[in-house]
Amino acid sequence: MQFFRNRFSRRGQGQSEYTLVLGLIAVVLVGVLYYFGTKTSESLSGSADKVGSSGGTATTTGAGGF
């Protein structure tokens, strides 16, 4: 009977639960990065298009005109 108590200890169960939670967090993180990566890419692309279509005229503002 002692053999079964040592073999099926709770430490292994805790480690399995920790692994499952860590895996779930990783999956959620990948999904969030994918979603926001796409949104950020679209936003930056739109901004670049607007800047690129300004006609090539650059104006400087600020102290000293640098």
Beta strands, then each sheet from edge to edge (+ up, - down):
end
